[in-house]
Amino acid sequence: MSKVLKTISLKGFGKKYSGKVRDFYIVDGKRILITTDRISAFDVILGYIPYKGAVLNQLAKFWFERTKDVIDNHMISVPDPNVTIGKNVTPIPIEMVVRGYITGITNTSIWGSYQSGDRVIYGIKFPDGLKKNQKLPKPVITPTTKAESGHDQRLTEKEILERKIVSPKIWKQMKQAALAIFEKGTKICEKSGIILVDTKYEFGLDENGKLVLIDEMHTPDSSRFWVKKTYPEKFKKGEEPENFDKEFLRLWYAKRGYKGDGKPPKMPISLQKAVSERYIAIYEKITGEKFSKFKYPVDGRIRKNLKDII
């Protein structure tokens, strides 16, 4: 009997699509998104984390509700802890990564390039003398391609406009929305004693060409969260900040020489448990609500909660 939700196949919903973390179906202009317990890092699915899907789905709901005054989002309803019904919009193949601090260990992070001596990264000029995990003078947008397979690639504003991935008007709206949501998210997180370090947003266009926020937002999968209280001392000592995100997992793999190429080391149960606890903890800190654990398997519950959708 499975203690995680690896994937789900639903009858009567048409073709099943799968991303790194979500399975989805398109029915009557709606996108039925099932957030599984799959976890990816370095653009590779590495294993499964108990309760992760429900944490992500419910945390995204929390944020979508609190940022709809900034920009409209795709969420219609959340009929199950692991499921969101969203508007089926045309996704824009750009990940809008907003960074408030210089950090990270992935190929798309700015710290790696900066450490190697680069000062113009993603077309943005950075000053000399920055240290790892330092707060930037102001948040920056470092876009990447949205890769369905393989690794996400860096983009600059110039490349986005030259390749005509989006029109200048839509690009301007994406930048304004991303920075405004990041600012609002930063303020809400600060009230919970958390620093929103960086995050990614995804957008789509509805049938009228209107920009809409999609996918998920401000979850430990797509964001870095640090503990505000201990950050200054940790930074001063050159130590890694206390975190509640996927960086914990990335560092575990990086220490074992894995950064996305070749076969990943097997994820031990102790790591699964530790990541699960962190995800639940950040959910509770941000929302102020207790996370409701449930019994696996959850396939039957999901089918029951979706039976009236079609």
N, C-alpha and C positions, 0 to 999 in steps of 0.2 A: 504494500500500500504506500503510495507516494506521500511524502511529507512536504512536498513542494508542488507548485503548479509549473510544469515544464512547458506545456503547450495545451491547446484545446481545439478540438474539431467540432464544429456545430453543424447540424443538419438543417436544411431549409433556409440557409443564409447565403447561398451561392458560394463563389470562390473564396478560399481562405488565402489571405496574404500574411506574410510574416516579416517583421523587422528584427532588429537585434533583441528587443525586449518585448515588443507587442505583437500579438496576432490580431488581425482585423478583417472585418467583412464590410462590404458596401451594400446597403439595402435602402431602396427608396430615397436616394439622396442623403442618406445618413451613413456615417462611418461608425461601426461598432468596434470599439477598441478594448481588447482584453489585455491587461498588463500582467504578464507572467512573472515568475520568480527568476527568470534568466538574468544573469549579470554579465555585462561586457566591460572590458577595459582595453585600451590600445586597439579599439575597433574589432575585438575578438570576443566571442561568447566564451566565458571561462568556467561557468558552472551555474549553480542555483542557490539562492538565499531565501530561507523561509520567511514568509510574510512580506517580502520585498515588494511584490507587485501591488499588494493592497496599500502599503505605505505610500508608494509612488502615486497611485491613482487617487487616494484620498487627500494627499498633500497638494497635488495638482488642483483638485477641486477647491481646496481652501484658497489657493492663490488666484485661480481663475475668478472666483467670486469677489475677491478683494481688488482686482486690477481691471475689471471690466469698464470702470469709469475712464481708464487711460486708453484702452483699445478693446474692441470687441474680440471675443474668443470663440472657439468652435464648440464649446461645451453646451449640450442641450440638457442632459440628465446623467445621473450616476446611479443606475438601478441595482448595482452590486459593488461590494468593496473593491473588486478587481476590474470593474467595467465602467467605461464612459461611452455614452452615445454622443457623437459629435456631428456637426455639419460636415458633409463631404465636400471639401474645397480643393482647389488645385494647389498642391504644395509648391513652395518656391525652393529650388535646390541649393539654398544657402543656410548655413548655421550661423546665427548671429551670436558670436561669443563676446560678452562684455566682461571686461576685467578691471577690477578696482585695485588690484595688487599685482606685483610681478612675482610669479611663482610657477610651479608645475614641473612635471618630468616627462610629459609626452612630447611627440615630435611637433605638435602644433602649439606647444606652450611658448610664451615669450622668454621665459627665464633661460631656457637652453640656448637660444640664439644669442641672448644678451651676454651670457657667460662666455660664449665663444668669441665675443668681440663685436658682434653686430650692434649697431645703434639705430639703424633704420629697419624696422620689423613690421611686416604687413603694411608697408608704405608709411608707417608712423615713426617719427624721430623721437628717440628716447635719450634723456640726459645721461652723462657719465656719472659714476659713483653710486648707482643703485645697488642695493643688497637684496638677496633672495628674501621673499615674503614682505618686502617693503610696500607701503601704500603708495600708489601712483598719485601724481599731482591732481589728476582727474581721471575718471573711468574712460577706457578706450574700447573701441569695437575692433575685434580681430576676426573677421569672417573666414569661414572655411566652406569647402564644398560639402554637400550632403551625400556621403558615399553609402550606397546600399551594400556594396561589397568592396573589400580593400580598405585603404586608409583615407580618411578625410584629408584634403589638400588645402593649403593656405590660399587665401584670395586677398587681393587689395581692392580698394574702391575703384581704382583705375581699370583693373581687369574686369570687374563686375560690369562696369559701364561699357567698356570696349567690346566685351563678349555679348552685350545686350541680354544678360541673364534676367535683368529686370529693367524697367524704364527708369530714367533719372528721378521722376516724380515718386514712383513706388520705393526706390532706394532711399530717398530722403525721408519718406514716411517710416520705413523700417528702422532707420537710424534713430529718428526722434522717439519712436515707440519703445525701442530697446533701451535707450538711456533713461526714459521716463519710468518704465517698469522697474528697471534696476534701482533707480533712486527710491521708488516706493518700497520695493522689496528690502532695500538696505535699512530704511527707517523701521519697518515692521520687525525685521530680524533683531535690530538693536534693542528694541523693547524686551526681547527675550534673552538678551545677553549674548547674542550671536552676531558675528561679522559675516555678511554675504560677500565673499571674496571675489568670485567670478561665477558666471553662469552662461548657459546658451538658450537662445530662443529660436523657435521655428515659426515661420509665417506661411500663409496661403492666401489665395485670392478666391473670393466667392463668385457666384454666377454673375454678379454685377461688377466684378473687378475690384471689389472693396477688400482692403487688407484686413486679415484676421489672424490672431495668434492661435497656433495649433500645438499638437503633440502634448507636452507637459511643461511645467515651469517650477523653478526654485525647489527642486527635489535633490536628494543626495546623489542621484545619478547624473544630474545635469549641472550641479553647482558645487562649489566648495564652501563649507561653513567652518568658521573657526570660533573658538571660545573667546569672547571679547575681554573678559577679566584677566586671563593669563597671557593674552597675546603680547602686550608690551614687554613683559619680562622675558618671555621666550625669544622674541625678536632680538632683544638686547644681547642675549646670550648666544645668539646664532643657532638656536634650537628650532625644530619644527613645531609649529603651533598645534595646540590641541584641536583635533578636528572631528567632525561628524559627517564624513562624506566618503566618497570612493577612493580618495587619495591613500587612505589606509591600506586598501586592497592593492592599488597600483604599486605602492612602495614595497609591499610584501613580494610581489612578482619581480619588481625591478631589482630588489636585493638578491634575487635568485637568477639574475641575468636575463629575465624575460621582459621584452618591451613590444611584443606583438608579432614577432617573426619566429617561425618554427613551431614546435609543439610546446604548449604551456605546461608548467608543472601542475600536478593534480592538486586541487584545492582541498585541504584537510577539513574535517568537520569542525575543528576548533576555530578555523578562520571563518567558515560559514556562519557559525554561531556569533562570533564577534562582530561581523559585518551586520548581521540581522539586528543585534542589540543596538548598534550605532544608528541604524536607519530608524528604528522604533524611537530611540531617544530624541533624535532631531525632530521627528514628527511631533512628539509630545511637547518639546520645548517651544517650537514655533506656534503650534495650534493652541497650546494650553489645555489640550484634551488627552485623556488616556486612550491609548491605542487598544482596540478590542481584538484580542487574539481569537482565533477560530480553529476548528479541527479540519485537518486535511483528510481525504481529498475534497476539492471544492467544485469539481466539474458539475456535479448534480445541482448544487446551489446556484451556480452561474446559469445553467440551462433553465432552471425554474424561474429565476429572476428575469430572464430574457424571453420567456415564452409568449408574453403579450406584445413583444416588439414588432413581430411580423404578422 
